[in-house]
């Protein structure tokens, strides 16, 4: 596929879908609605934010209630959405979403309305801590509709020459848009989405063992003194999917709406549980007004975050809860570097 054929594909999609793509804005790659194929940026630069909000929105309405009557919130019936420009690193996070929300009807409804167009450009080492490599034989383990594999010698740095893509269709939906846009020179791949990481003898297995069985309090106490619990790392992280449920009453008695919104283990309310109020010592204390918490200190919270990504998620879903994009370090106001933390855990 050359640039002319790519523009033709985008033109076809724009008539039938709402397109969001990676684009350049003030020298930075962002994800925004696309109206001109020439503005789409497909290269090795990582967008500042991930694609998470298209799979797990910041806040969504689940249902409305009126007494004991529940009415599911209507799902949008507008144009389906194309996500154009997902790189090979961020593509891994979709595997995790699909597993975590496999039985979630809200997620599945939204997921079925997405058309994923990914590419094989890989970010530099600082944004690819997991050392992900593109291999054509591994494509069947990822979930996509269309995959664009840039041919060697067609890209120099960020600058485009006449880029030629080898095109793969990963679904019937992907085949359909390629055919109807007039492009037929593609290869069909059956996407199995069965990527499971072998952790035996690997660094990932060491992290899991250290975080689960050989807790080193010095690492987390030092990080706890630095961390300000802002939660920025969880917001930009492609694989942080924790949420809270909010009931929003209306002015009418007994009526309201339930919403599902992003949450973070660093926030004060996240670890609150039902039970008697506690005092500053953590022991039950009537009238103190403080709900009991299972994460009482900053050190506990930051350890919990790493444990979730490198122990609990691998145990539950057979893949690591981190794609190695390094976004968390880039937004951390106190410079906590996940790469350095994992090195300390490994060597402790």
C-alpha positions in Angstrom: 0.0 0.0 0.0 1.5 3.3 -1.0 0.5 6.8 0.2 -2.1 7.3 -2.5 -3.8 4.0 -1.6 -3.6 4.9 2.1 -5.3 8.3 1.4 -8.0 6.4 -0.5 -8.5 4.1 2.5 -8.9 7.0 4.9 -11.3 8.7 2.5 -13.5 5.7 2.5 -13.4 5.3 6.2 -14.3 9.0 6.8 -17.6 8.4 5.0 -18.5 5.5 7.3 -16.6 6.0 10.5 -15.4 8.6 13.0 -11.6 8.5 12.8 -9.2 9.1 15.6 -5.5 9.0 14.7 -2.1 9.9 15.8 -1.2 13.5 14.6 1.4 16.0 15.3 0.5 19.1 17.4 3.1 21.6 18.6 5.9 19.1 18.1 4.1 16.4 20.0 2.2 13.3 18.8 -1.4 13.3 20.1 -4.5 11.3 19.4 -7.3 13.4 17.8 -10.1 13.2 15.3 -8.8 13.0 11.8 -10.2 14.9 8.9 -7.2 14.8 6.5 -5.2 11.7 5.7 -2.1 13.8 5.2 -2.1 14.7 8.9 -2.0 11.1 10.1 1.4 10.4 11.7 2.6 6.8 11.5 6.1 6.6 12.9 8.0 5.5 16.0 7.0 8.4 18.2 4.7 7.4 21.1 1.6 9.5 21.7 1.7 11.2 25.0 -1.6 9.6 26.1 -2.5 6.1 25.3 -5.6 4.8 23.6 -7.2 3.7 26.9 -10.2 6.1 26.9 -11.6 4.5 23.7 -11.8 1.1 25.4 -12.4 2.2 29.0 -13.8 5.7 29.1 -12.9 8.2 31.9 -16.5 8.1 33.0 -19.6 6.2 31.6 -23.2 5.9 32.6 -24.2 2.3 33.3 -27.9 2.7 34.1 -30.6 5.0 35.5 -32.7 4.0 38.5 -36.1 5.0 39.6 -37.0 3.2 42.9 -36.3 -0.4 42.2 -36.6 0.0 38.4 -33.3 0.0 36.4 -33.0 1.3 32.9 -29.7 0.6 31.1 -28.1 3.7 29.6 -28.5 3.9 25.9 -25.4 3.2 23.9 -24.5 5.6 21.2 -25.9 4.6 17.8 -23.8 7.0 15.7 -20.9 6.2 13.4 -18.5 3.5 14.4 -15.0 4.5 15.4 -11.7 3.9 13.7 -8.5 4.0 15.8 -5.7 4.7 13.3 -2.1 4.5 14.3 -1.8 2.1 17.3 1.8 1.1 17.6 3.1 -2.4 18.4 3.7 -1.5 22.1 0.3 -0.1 22.8 -1.3 -2.9 20.9 -0.4 -5.3 23.7 -2.7 -3.4 26.1 -5.8 -4.4 24.1 -5.1 -8.0 24.9 -5.4 -7.2 28.6 -8.6 -5.1 28.1 -10.2 -8.0 26.2 -9.4 -10.4 29.0 -10.3 -8.2 32.0 -13.6 -7.1 30.5 -14.4 -10.3 28.6 -17.8 -10.6 30.4 -18.6 -6.9 30.6 -21.5 -6.0 28.3 -20.7 -2.3 28.3 -17.1 -2.9 27.2 -18.1 -5.5 24.6 -20.7 -3.1 23.1 -18.1 -0.4 22.8 -15.4 -2.8 21.5 -17.6 -4.1 18.7 -17.9 -0.6 17.4 -14.1 -0.1 17.1 -12.0 -0.7 14.0 -8.4 -1.0 14.9 -5.7 -0.1 12.4 -2.2 -0.7 13.9 1.4 -0.4 12.5 4.8 -2.0 13.2 6.8 1.1 14.1 8.4 0.7 17.5 9.3 3.5 19.9 12.9 4.0 20.9 14.5 2.1 23.9 13.3 4.7 26.4 9.7 4.0 25.5 10.1 0.3 24.9 11.3 -1.0 28.3 9.9 -4.5 27.6 12.1 -4.7 24.4 9.1 -5.6 22.2 10.1 -6.6 18.7 7.9 -6.8 15.6 7.8 -10.3 14.1 5.3 -11.1 11.4 4.8 -14.6 12.8 3.5 -13.2 16.1 0.8 -11.0 14.5 -1.8 -13.7 15.1 -1.4 -13.2 18.9 -2.6 -9.6 18.7 -6.0 -8.2 18.2 -6.5 -5.8 15.2 -8.6 -5.3 12.1 -5.9 -3.9 9.8 -2.2 -3.9 10.3 0.3 -1.8 8.3 3.8 -3.1 8.2 6.2 -0.5 6.7 8.7 -2.1 4.4 12.4 -1.7 5.2 14.2 1.3 3.7 10.9 3.2 3.3 11.4 5.3 6.4 14.3 7.5 7.6 13.8 8.6 11.2 10.6 10.5 11.5 10.7 11.7 7.9 8.6 10.0 5.3 9.8 9.0 1.8 7.3 7.1 -0.3 6.3 4.6 2.4 5.2 1.3 1.2 3.2 -0.9 3.6 2.5 -4.6 3.6 -1.1 -4.9 4.6 -2.7 -7.6 6.9 -6.4 -8.0 7.6 -7.0 -9.4 11.1 -10.8 -9.7 11.0 -13.7 -10.0 8.6 -14.4 -6.3 9.4 -10.8 -5.4 8.4 -11.2 -7.4 5.1 -14.5 -5.7 4.4 -13.1 -2.1 4.6 -10.0 -3.0 2.6 -12.1 -4.5 -0.2 -14.7 -1.8 -0.2 -12.0 0.9 -0.3 -10.6 -0.8 -3.4 -7.5 -2.4 -1.9 -7.1 -6.1 -2.5 -3.4 -6.8 -2.1 -3.6 -7.9 1.6 -2.9 -11.0 3.6 -5.5 -12.5 5.9 -4.4 -13.4 9.4 -6.5 -15.1 12.0 -6.1 -13.2 15.2 -6.2 -15.6 18.1 -5.4 -13.1 20.8 -3.8 -15.9 22.9 -0.6 -14.1 23.8 0.6 -15.6 27.2 4.0 -14.8 28.5 6.3 -17.6 29.6 7.6 -16.3 33.0 9.7 -19.3 33.9 13.3 -18.2 34.5 12.5 -14.7 33.2 12.9 -11.3 34.8 9.1 -11.1 35.1 9.2 -14.2 37.3 11.8 -12.6 39.5 9.7 -9.5 39.9 6.7 -11.5 40.8 8.6 -13.5 43.4 10.2 -10.5 44.9 7.0 -8.5 45.1 5.0 -11.5 46.5 7.4 -13.4 48.7 10.4 -11.3 49.4 9.1 -7.8 50.3 11.9 -5.3 50.8 10.4 -2.5 52.8 13.4 -0.1 52.3 12.6 0.3 48.6 8.9 1.2 49.2 9.6 3.4 52.2 12.0 5.5 50.2 9.5 5.8 47.3 6.8 6.5 49.8 8.7 9.6 51.0 9.0 10.9 47.4 5.5 10.0 46.0 2.9 12.7 46.4 0.0 10.4 45.5 -1.1 12.5 42.6 -2.1 9.5 40.5 -0.8 10.9 37.2 1.0 7.6 36.5 -2.3 5.7 36.6 -4.0 8.2 34.3 -1.4 7.9 31.5 -0.8 4.2 32.0 -2.4 2.1 29.1 -3.0 -0.8 31.5 -4.4 0.9 34.6 -8.1 0.0 34.4 -9.3 0.4 38.0 -12.6 2.1 38.4 -15.1 3.3 41.0 -18.9 3.3 40.9 -20.7 6.6 41.6 -24.4 6.9 42.3 -25.6 10.4 41.2 -29.1 11.1 42.5 -31.4 13.5 40.7 -33.7 16.1 42.2 -36.6 13.6 42.0 -36.9 11.3 45.0 -35.5 7.8 44.4 -34.2 8.6 40.9 -30.6 8.9 39.7 -27.8 7.4 37.6 -25.0 5.0 38.3 -21.6 5.8 36.6 -18.3 4.0 36.2 -15.3 6.3 36.4 -11.5 5.9 36.4 -10.0 5.5 39.9 -6.4 5.0 41.2 -4.9 3.1 44.1 -3.1 6.3 45.1 -6.3 8.2 45.8 -7.5 8.4 49.4 -10.9 6.9 48.8 -9.7 3.9 46.8 -8.8 1.7 49.7 -11.6 2.6 52.0 -13.7 -0.4 53.1 -16.8 -1.0 55.2 -16.2 -1.2 59.0 -15.9 0.8 62.2 -14.2 4.2 61.9 -10.5 4.2 62.9 -8.3 6.7 64.7 -4.8 7.8 63.7 -3.4 4.5 65.2 -5.6 2.4 62.9 -7.6 0.9 65.7 -11.4 1.3 65.9 -12.5 4.6 67.3 -16.1 5.7 67.5 -16.9 9.1 66.0 -13.4 9.6 64.3 -15.0 9.9 60.9 -12.2 8.0 59.2 -13.2 4.9 57.2 -10.8 1.9 57.6 -8.4 1.4 54.7 -6.4 -1.6 53.5 -3.7 0.8 52.1 -2.7 3.1 55.0 0.6 4.6 53.8 2.1 5.9 50.6 4.7 3.2 50.7 1.9 0.6 50.8 0.1 2.2 47.9 3.1 2.3 45.6 4.0 -1.3 46.4 0.4 -2.3 45.7 0.6 -0.6 42.2 3.7 -2.6 41.3 2.4 -5.8 42.8 -0.8 -5.4 40.7 1.1 -5.0 37.5 3.9 -7.5 37.9 2.3 -10.2 40.1 -1.5 -10.2 40.3 -2.3 -9.4 36.6 0.2 -12.0 35.3 -1.3 -14.6 37.7 -4.9 -13.7 36.6 -4.4 -13.0 32.9 -1.1 -14.6 31.9 0.5 -11.4 30.7 2.3 -8.6 32.4 0.3 -5.4 33.4 2.9 -3.1 31.8 3.7 -2.5 28.2 7.0 -0.7 29.0 6.0 2.6 27.4 7.6 4.7 30.2 4.7 7.2 30.2 4.4 7.0 34.0 8.0 8.3 34.4 7.4 11.1 31.9 4.5 12.6 33.9 5.8 11.9 37.5 6.4 15.2 39.2 9.0 13.7 41.5 10.8 11.6 38.9 10.0 8.1 40.0 11.3 5.9 37.2 9.7 2.5 36.8 12.9 1.2 35.1 15.0 2.1 38.2 12.4 0.7 40.6 12.3 -2.6 38.8 16.1 -2.7 38.8 16.1 -2.2 42.5 13.5 -4.9 43.1 15.4 -7.3 40.9 18.7 -6.7 42.8 17.2 -6.6 46.3 
